[in-house]
Amino acid sequence: MTRRRYRLGKRGQAAEDTRRRLVEATYALHVEQGIVATSMKQIAERAGVAVGTVYHHFPQYADAINACGAHVMEQAPMPGMSVLDGHAAPADRLRALAVAWFTYYAARPGWARLHGERDQVPQLAAMFEAQREQRRTQLAAALRPLKTPPPTESQQMAVALLDTGTYLSLRESGLDVLEAAEEIAAVLCCRLLPAPSVRSK
């Protein structure tokens, strides 16, 4: 009985290793050519398995996309609330947000292609919405020290300016990651903070 449990354990580990290879192959292809252009056959070839093996683990391509997304979130989670730690002044907190998110985007190869596919892939749309919600929550926390919060419209604008599209546009204009973050932080401070609070102490 003990020996059979051991063999089943080895079989289970082999299945887990295969699934991991498939997820990594899917991610690599998404980075190189995008989600829409990737096929189950390509995933199989990249992982070195039969196409049937891919369908065994992921009956639908959407399942492979979901598994890949979960892998990315596990390996590289979105910036958390801790990015505001150690920053008391609202201006410093806004700058920390911009730097954290733009650094996050910079570490994602192929992000520009995925950003362009967000309207075609439901899973991507959900991921970008989750990012927006995270930025919205962080922005509210960053502005909490203010006696009077900025208008809702201004806060919505700020969330949009911290989006991937803004980052990509600024990078394409020739700015590096930190320069782009500094520019957006300056705009956020001007739009969201009272005049005396704009300059960080």
N, C-alpha and C positions, 0 to 999 in steps of 0.2 A: 504493500500500500504506500509506504514511504517513497519507494522508487518511482511509482507512477506520479505522485505529486511533484517530485523533482523534475520529471520529464515534462509535465504540463507547465511547470514554471519556466523551463528553458524555452518551450514553445511560445509561451506568452511573452517572454523577453524578446524573442526573435520577431514576433509580430509588432511589438512596440518599437523595436529598432527600425523595422521596415516603414512603419508609419512616420517615424521621425525623419527618415530619409525622404519620404514623399513630401512631407511638409517643407523641408529645407529646399527640395528641388522646386516646389511650387513657388516659394518665396524668391528664389534666385531668378526664375523665369519672369515673375511679376516685375522684379526690379529691372531686368534687361529689356523686356518688351511689353510690359503692361499686363493687366488682368484679362482684358478682352481678347488679346491675340494669343493667349496661352491655351493649349488644348490638353486633354487628358493623355493623349499619345506623347506629347512633348514631356509631360511630367514623368511618364513611365521611362522614356529614354534617358532623361536626366538622372533619374534615381536608379537606373539600371535594373528595372523589373519589367514584367509583362504588363500590358495594358489592363488585363483582367485583375491584376493585383491592385492597381490603382482603384478600380471600381469596387473591389472587395472592401477597401478601407473607406472610400468616398463614393457612394453610389451615384451622387450627382456632383457636377463641377462646383456647385454652390457649397457643398460640404467641404471640398478642398479649400475653397476661398475662406470659409469660416475658420477652418483649422489653421490656415496660414495667418489669418488676422489674430487669432488667439495666441499663436506663437510669437508674433511681433509684439503684442501687448505685454506678454510675459517677459520677453527678452529686453524690451525697451518701453516701459510704461510711460504714459504722459507725465509731464511735470506735475508734481503734487503741491499741496498747500505749503510744504516746507520751503518752497522757493522764497517765501516771504519772511522766513525766520531771520532774525538779526537785522531787519530793516524796520525802523520805526516811522520815519518820515514818508508820507504818501508818495512823494517824488521818487524816493529810493525804491519803494515797493513797486511802483509802476515800471521803473527801469529793470528791476529784478525779473518782473514778469516777461518783459520784452526779450531780455537776454535768454531766459530759460526756454521760452517757446521757439525763438529763432535758432538757438543751439540744438534744440530737439529736431527741428525740421532739417537742419544741416546734416545731422547724423543719419538721415533716412535717404539712402541712395534710391534714385528713381522716383522720388516724391513728386516731382513735377508731372511725370506721366500719370501717376495715380490720381493726382489732383484733377487732371484733365478728364479722367474717367468716372468721376464721382457721380455724374448724372446717369451713367450707363450701368453702374453696378450698385445694387441696393445695399450690399454690405459696406461699401465705401461711403455711401451717403450716411449710413448709420454711424460709421466711425467718425466722420467729420462733424456730425451733429454732437456726438459725445465730446469731441474736442471743444466745440463751441460752448457747450454747457459747462465744461471744466473751466474754460477761460472766464465765463460769466461769473461763476462762483468765486474764482480767484480775484477777479477785478473788484467784486463787491467787498471782499475781505481786505483788499489793498486800500480801498477808499474808506474803510470803517473809521479810521481816526478823524475824518472830517466831521465837523459839526453839522454841516449841511451837505448831503450827497448831491452830486451832479444830476441834471435831468436824465430821465430814462433814455431819451434819444441819444444823448451824448455817451452814455455807457454802452449802448448798442453799437455805436460807431466805434468805440474803443475795442470792443470784442472783435469787430470785423477787421480792424487794423492789425490785430494780432494773428490774423489768419494766414494760412499757407500761401494764398495768392499774393498777399502783400509782401511776404518774405521773398517769394520768387521774383516778383517785379523789381524789388530793390536790389537783389543779387544780380539780376540781368542788367541793371543800370551801372554796375561796376562796383558796388559797395561790398565789403566783406561782411561776414556774419555780425560781428560786433558793431561795425559802423551802421549797418541796417537797423540793428536793435536800438542803438543810440538815437537814430533819427526818429524812429517810431515813439520811443520813450519821450522825446522832446515834444512831439505833437500831442501825445496823450496828456502830458503835464499842462500844456497850454490850454487844452480843451476841457480838462477835468478839474484842475486845481485853481483855487483862488490865487491871484497874482503874487501875494507874498510867499506862497507855498511852492511856487514853481521851482525856485532854485534850491537844490538840496544842500543841507548844512553839513 
